[in-house]
Each structure stands twice: as structure tokens, then as C-alpha cells.
Amino acid sequence: MVVSKNYKIKEQNGMYYIVPSSVPGCPQCGGEMKIRDSKRRKVIVADGTVDTFVLRRYKCTVCGRVHLELPDIMVPHKHYSRWAIVNSINGERNCSAEQSTIYRWNREKMQLERLLVQVEDKSPEAKRTGGDNNCRCAGN
């Protein structure tokens, strides 16, 4: 999975297309990637509306792995948008999700924070230790 930050959203026929500023490199080996195909993914925003995104899938020319390009407004493996999840965890009551879903997000708060940190391209150690590599809790 490749998380993209520099992109534009283009709407066409009721679907949203992610147009990246450049083709990303392979996160596994750093090789060049070519567009393989695309897939549709629905995202539920805080007010309950469902938006359909067409996401590109890339194949690495070196290692052969397939990676999905995911915009930073989505959380991996979740149907709700990033902002709906973050606002619900922070206690705002304006999300259309059922109470059981919000309860599960609160229960999974640590896992969700790790996913959101991966989306922001920060390592958990750098966030936890303030970037100090000599800190014992960073695994040194």
C-alpha cells in the first residue's frame, strides 16, 4: 500500500479519481512502478454520505508486488473517512456511525493511531521519543 499526500481529486460521473503528482516508488524495494489497473472503494464521510473513489493499483517492475495507492483522507481497512474516525475518537458527536462502531474505534484507539501515523509518514518511535534516536524506548 502506498499512501499518497500530493494529489488532486477529480470528479467524473459521480466518482472521484485520485490524480497523483508523480508515480510513487515501490515501498518494498524502491523500484519503478507501472499502473496495473484500478479498483473502486467507497468512503463514508462524517455526515453519512458515501463517496466512491477509483484508486490506482501499481505493479513494481523489479519485485513484482502490487500496491494500492491510497489517499491520506482514507484509513487502511476502514470504510469511514480519516476525519470521521479522528473526530469520533476525540469525542465529537457529529459522526453518522453507529454507537457500536464508535465504541470499537475507541477500543482500537492504539491500532488506529498507528495506522494514522503510517499515513502521516512518521515512525511510531519518532513520535513517541520526539525523534531522539538515543532514547532507550526507541529500541536502542
SULGI-V503147 format. One record per residue. SS is DSSP state (a for helix, b for strand, c for the rest). OMEGA is omega in whole degrees, 0 to 359 (none if undefined). NEAR is the number of other ideal C-beta (glycine too) atoms within 10 Angstrom. Layout:
# SULGI-V503147
SS_OMEGA_NEAR, SS_OMEGA_NEAR
This chain:
# SULGI-V503147
c_179_11, b_178_17, b_184_18, b_177_19, c_182_11, c_182_9, b_173_16, b_178_9, b_180_12, b_179_11, b_178_9, b_179_8, c_177_6, c_178_7, b_181_12, b_180_17, b_177_16, b_179_19, b_182_10, b_178_16, c_177_10, c_178_8, c_182_13, c_174_17, c_181_16, c_179_19, c_180_13, c_186_12, c_181_13, c_182_10, c_179_13, c_180_13, b_178_23, b_178_9, b_180_11, b_179_13, b_178_9, b_177_15, b_178_10, b_176_9, b_179_16, b_179_9, b_179_20, b_178_18, c_189_15, c_182_18, c_176_9, c_178_11, c_182_9, b_177_9, b_178_16, b_179_12, b_173_19, b_185_14, b_179_17, b_171_22, b_182_15, b_174_22, b_180_15, b_179_20, c_182_12, c_185_13, c_176_12, c_180_11, c_179_14, b_181_11, b_176_19, b_176_16, b_184_20, b_177_19, b_184_19, c_176_15, c_179_18, b_175_19, c_179_22, c_176_12, c_178_8, c_180_17, c_180_15, b_180_22, b_181_18, a_184_18, a_177_14, a_180_25, a_182_24, a_180_18, a_179_15, a_179_21, a_180_17, c_174_7, c_178_8, c_187_12, c_184_7, c_181_9, c_182_23, c_181_14, c_178_18, c_183_9, a_180_7, a_178_8, a_178_17, a_177_18, a_180_12, a_178_13, a_178_21, a_178_12, a_180_10, c_188_15, a_182_12, a_179_7, a_180_11, a_178_19, a_176_14, a_178_13, a_180_17, a_177_17, a_177_15, a_178_15, a_181_20, c_179_11, c_174_9, c_177_12, c_179_12, a_180_12, a_181_16, a_179_13, a_185_13, a_185_13, a_182_17, c_178_9, c_180_12, c_182_13, c_180_10, c_180_7, c_182_13, a_182_8, a_177_9, a_178_16, c_180_8, c_none_10
